[in-house]
């Protein structure tokens, strides 16, 4: 099990790299995250929903994503509450105290998935959540040491040296663990190092003397990885003076599946800018309204920030707008929530650009989807995760024609506004090229997100191979050195 001293220490990346590294060695390996809190999710081969990071880890292991890889997923819809998803399906909304009591039941789901994976695979690489040193969350813990203690799993602790204070993170985390939990930590990995190893070595030697535990390796800072974020928005904006298309995206308070934007962010002809609170979009070619876990609340936020007026001005000057999932729903006339799925029951006025209404229903739509864009033969594929069912005349002109005979989304009569329920809308090279042409760049290069992710996964596996103690890692999972070569 990989646990981190902090959130974003590199747990997901290390598990991804380990899965690909083991797969190269002919070991049947599966990823596992007992409990995840994330608004970026993926649809599984068995018709459920898991965190996107576990879908990437499944790709690294050469597997289709499955609900057993992330049996408990929490999707925050307020500062103190979340939708609780167990084995891929939502069971309801809970506040923090209610969920704390529910953890006994959630642990049963975790252990059932664990048992199935252990029976099916040679190795299971587990990712913790946040930090194991949150002493206020230790009781009934199912995400970190509570799980590890229950199943008797060795733990590797990872910390991010780029944040600073890496030795304090390591030693401080150990100090806050119980005696049995400290014994369970079998070694350290330091992540995102850039510099002279000779200058770091005295610190590594001190850490081993101080704790009696080995440093299993130091991973370098790997620039330009194209891996989907588990939840947090990108910390840095990449300025592209050569870009021919400027894209503005509101950083909604409950933005979900913002990994939809990764292909745009990776494209050499596109400069993508996230617009935060108190800001308004500057002049641009395209505005993308992303997914939202709380569509009505984020609509209220957009209005408070002045976005309706900014979008109207943008369209008057000939700009284009795309709404994805919740962003698509916002472009209609009304969003109804009669069951109170996202808060108090009621209805909210939409932005009014599509003649349609959306009703949020308790049964979530979960589909892996394939088809083509409605105005071209460009293939499109992705997945649907939404409670909203949309109706209205706008849907008579869809944005995509799907292989199962359904239509998806809407395209305005003037061709300026496009809506879609499809997450991954930009991921297929043909679809991305066609959408960029629609937005104004007619000879854009083809960018293949799957290939970029594969390259990044291989770079992580190379880093594991070249910078970590391979023999020690194989002993920890009970493999020893296998006879098959990479």
Secondary structure, DSSP 8 states (H G I E B T S, - for coil): -EEESSTTSSHHHHHHHHHHHHHHTT--EEEE-SEEE-S-EEE-TTS-EEEHHHHHHHHHHT----GGGGSEEEEESSSSEEEEEETTEEEEEEEHHHHHHHHHHHHHHHHHHHHHHHHH-SEEEEEEEEETT-GGG-TT--SSHHHHHHHT--EEEEEEGGGS-HHHHHHHHHHTS-HHHHHHEEEEEEEEE-S-HHHHHHHHHHHHHHHS--EEEEEE--TT-----SSS--SS----TT-SEEEEEE--TTEE-GGGGHHHHH-TTEEEEEE-TT----S-SEEEE-EESSHHHHHHHHHHHTHHHHHHHHHHTT-EEEEETHHHHHTSSEEEETT-SSSSSEEEE---SSS-EEEEEEEEEEEEEEEEETTS--EEEEEEEEEEEEESGGGGS-SEEETTS-EESEE-TTS-EEEE--BTTTTSHHHHHHHHHHHT-TT-----HHHHHHHHHHHHHHHHHHHB-HHHHHHHTT--S-SS--
